């Protein structure tokens, strides 16, 4: 006998898949923003690797990317998309913040993008076909399922970059608020561990 719960559309495979993807996307979004907490306007902008990667730039880039993939790709363009997120922008315009772009403004923009993206996911089935003109011709018309998986992967990648950049800024590390995912040891243990890893690397390099 079929139960009432089995008839509930929220229990369909499509909706369960959406829920899983949205959960991982939201987690990655929040992890990325968490890496900005407690830092000055200077520190969130500091380029600490030769390619200029910086915390606020990662947020800015991820906001623009998500706005495109879960907006215009499915005929639902994000309103008032900034010029730096358009094809007319200069190279890497979305990877750093100008002095006029405050952290608060860019975080607020990213949160508006979340709401717009979530509305797209809510409104469309996972097999809805979109258009990504810059992808190779053979996969230029992906499903919402594929695009959503792509955005989860991209956001998670940038959150991982933010992990390392934040550690370079002030030594703060951890996976997310309340869950460091790191051994709970003191500074002396970490110093000894770092030296141990360095010695192992040198021995391997000397072979």
C-alpha positions as CSV (number, residue, x, y, z in Angstrom):
1,X,0.0,0.0,0.0
2,X,1.3,3.5,-0.9
3,X,1.6,5.8,2.0
4,X,0.6,9.5,2.1
5,X,4.3,10.4,2.6
6,X,5.2,8.7,-0.7
7,X,2.7,10.9,-2.5
8,X,4.3,14.0,-1.0
9,X,6.1,15.9,-3.9
10,X,8.8,16.9,-1.4
11,X,9.8,13.2,-1.2
12,X,10.4,12.8,-4.9
13,X,13.9,11.9,-6.1
14,X,14.2,15.3,-7.8
15,X,13.4,17.2,-4.7
16,X,15.7,15.1,-2.6
17,X,18.6,15.7,-5.0
18,X,17.8,19.4,-5.0
19,X,17.9,19.4,-1.2
20,X,21.3,17.7,-1.1
21,X,22.8,20.0,-3.6
22,X,21.4,23.1,-2.0
23,X,22.7,22.0,1.4
24,X,26.2,21.6,0.2
25,X,26.1,24.8,-1.7
26,X,24.8,26.8,1.3
27,X,27.5,25.2,3.5
28,X,30.2,26.3,1.0
29,X,28.8,29.8,0.8
30,X,28.8,30.2,4.5
31,X,32.3,28.7,4.9
32,X,33.6,31.2,2.4
33,X,32.1,34.2,4.2
34,X,33.2,32.9,7.6
35,X,36.8,33.4,6.4
36,X,36.3,37.2,6.3
37,X,35.1,37.5,9.9
38,X,37.2,39.6,12.3
39,X,39.5,41.1,9.6
40,X,40.1,44.7,8.6
41,X,39.3,46.1,5.2
42,X,43.0,45.8,4.4
43,X,43.4,42.2,5.5
44,X,40.4,40.9,3.5
45,X,42.0,42.5,0.4
46,X,45.7,41.5,0.9
47,X,47.1,39.7,-2.1
48,X,49.3,37.0,-0.4
49,X,50.3,34.9,-3.5
50,X,51.8,36.0,-6.8
51,X,48.5,35.7,-8.6
52,X,46.9,38.2,-6.2
53,X,44.4,35.9,-4.6
54,X,42.7,37.5,-1.7
55,X,39.7,36.8,0.5
56,X,37.3,39.5,-0.6
57,X,38.2,38.9,-4.2
58,X,37.2,35.3,-3.8
59,X,33.8,36.4,-2.5
60,X,33.3,38.9,-5.3
61,X,34.3,36.4,-7.9
62,X,32.1,33.6,-6.5
63,X,29.1,36.0,-6.3
64,X,29.5,37.0,-10.0
65,X,30.0,33.4,-11.1
66,X,26.9,32.1,-9.2
67,X,24.8,35.0,-10.5
68,X,25.6,34.0,-14.0
69,X,25.2,30.2,-13.7
70,X,22.0,30.2,-11.7
71,X,20.6,33.3,-13.4
72,X,21.2,34.1,-17.1
73,X,22.0,30.5,-17.9
74,X,18.3,29.7,-17.3
75,X,16.8,33.0,-18.6
76,X,16.6,34.5,-15.2
77,X,19.3,37.2,-15.2
78,X,20.3,38.6,-11.8
79,X,19.0,42.2,-11.6
80,X,21.6,45.0,-11.7
81,X,24.6,42.8,-12.3
82,X,27.7,44.9,-11.7
83,X,29.8,45.8,-14.7
84,X,32.8,43.8,-13.2
85,X,30.8,40.7,-13.7
86,X,30.1,41.3,-17.4
87,X,32.1,40.4,-20.5
88,X,33.1,44.1,-20.9
89,X,35.1,44.1,-17.7
90,X,38.9,44.1,-17.6
91,X,40.8,40.9,-16.9
92,X,40.4,39.8,-13.2
93,X,38.1,42.7,-12.4
94,X,36.0,40.3,-10.3
95,X,39.0,38.9,-8.3
96,X,39.8,42.0,-6.2
97,X,37.9,44.8,-4.5
98,X,38.4,48.5,-5.2
99,X,38.7,50.9,-2.2
100,X,35.1,52.0,-3.0
101,X,33.7,48.5,-2.7
102,X,33.2,47.8,1.0
103,X,33.2,44.3,2.5
104,X,29.7,44.9,3.7
105,X,28.5,45.8,0.2
106,X,30.1,42.8,-1.5
107,X,28.8,40.4,1.2
108,X,25.3,41.9,0.8
109,X,25.5,41.4,-2.9
110,X,26.6,37.8,-2.5
111,X,23.6,37.2,-0.2
112,X,21.3,38.7,-2.8
113,X,22.8,36.3,-5.3
114,X,22.0,33.4,-3.0
115,X,18.4,34.4,-2.8
116,X,18.1,34.8,-6.6
117,X,19.9,31.5,-7.2
118,X,17.7,29.6,-4.7
119,X,14.6,31.0,-6.4
120,X,15.9,29.6,-9.7
121,X,16.5,26.2,-8.2
122,X,13.1,26.3,-6.5
123,X,11.3,27.3,-9.7
124,X,12.8,24.8,-12.2
125,X,13.1,21.1,-12.4
126,X,16.6,19.6,-12.3
127,X,16.2,18.5,-15.9
128,X,15.6,22.0,-17.1
129,X,18.0,22.9,-20.0
130,X,20.1,26.1,-19.8
131,X,22.6,27.7,-22.1
132,X,26.3,28.4,-21.1
133,X,27.7,30.0,-24.3
134,X,31.4,29.8,-23.2
135,X,31.3,26.0,-22.6
136,X,32.3,23.6,-25.4
137,X,29.6,23.1,-28.0
138,X,28.9,19.5,-27.0
139,X,28.0,20.5,-23.5
140,X,26.8,24.0,-23.9
141,X,23.2,23.2,-23.0
142,X,23.5,21.6,-19.5
143,X,20.7,20.7,-17.2
144,X,20.1,22.6,-14.0
145,X,21.3,19.5,-12.1
146,X,24.7,19.7,-13.8
147,X,25.0,23.5,-13.4
148,X,24.1,23.3,-9.7
149,X,26.7,20.6,-9.2
150,X,29.2,22.8,-11.0
151,X,28.4,25.8,-8.7
152,X,28.7,23.6,-5.6
153,X,32.2,22.4,-6.8
154,X,33.3,25.9,-7.8
155,X,32.2,27.5,-4.5
156,X,33.8,24.7,-2.5
157,X,37.0,25.2,-4.4
158,X,37.1,28.9,-3.6
159,X,36.2,28.2,0.0
160,X,39.3,26.0,0.1
161,X,41.4,28.7,-1.3
162,X,40.1,31.0,1.4
163,X,41.2,28.5,4.0
164,X,44.8,29.0,3.0
165,X,44.6,32.7,2.4
166,X,43.1,33.3,5.8
167,X,45.9,31.2,7.4
168,X,48.4,33.4,5.6
169,X,46.7,36.6,6.9
170,X,46.6,35.8,10.6
171,X,47.2,32.1,11.2
172,X,43.4,31.4,11.7
173,X,42.5,27.9,10.4
174,X,39.5,25.6,10.4
175,X,36.8,24.2,8.2
176,X,33.8,26.1,9.4
177,X,32.4,27.9,12.4
178,X,32.2,25.5,15.3
179,X,33.9,22.7,13.3
180,X,37.7,23.2,12.9
181,X,38.3,19.6,11.6
182,X,41.9,20.0,13.0
183,X,43.6,18.3,15.9
184,X,43.0,20.2,19.1
185,X,46.6,20.8,20.0
186,X,48.6,23.7,21.3
187,X,51.0,26.0,19.3
188,X,54.1,24.0,20.4
189,X,52.6,20.8,18.9
190,X,51.8,22.5,15.6
191,X,55.4,24.0,15.4
192,X,56.8,20.5,16.0
193,X,54.4,19.0,13.5
194,X,55.4,21.6,10.9
195,X,59.1,20.9,11.4
196,X,58.4,17.1,11.1
197,X,56.7,17.6,7.8
198,X,59.5,19.9,6.6
199,X,62.2,17.3,7.6
200,X,60.3,14.5,5.8
201,X,60.0,16.7,2.6
202,X,63.8,17.5,2.7
203,X,64.7,13.8,3.2
204,X,62.5,12.8,0.2
205,X,64.0,15.6,-1.9
206,X,67.5,14.5,-1.1
207,X,67.0,11.0,-2.4
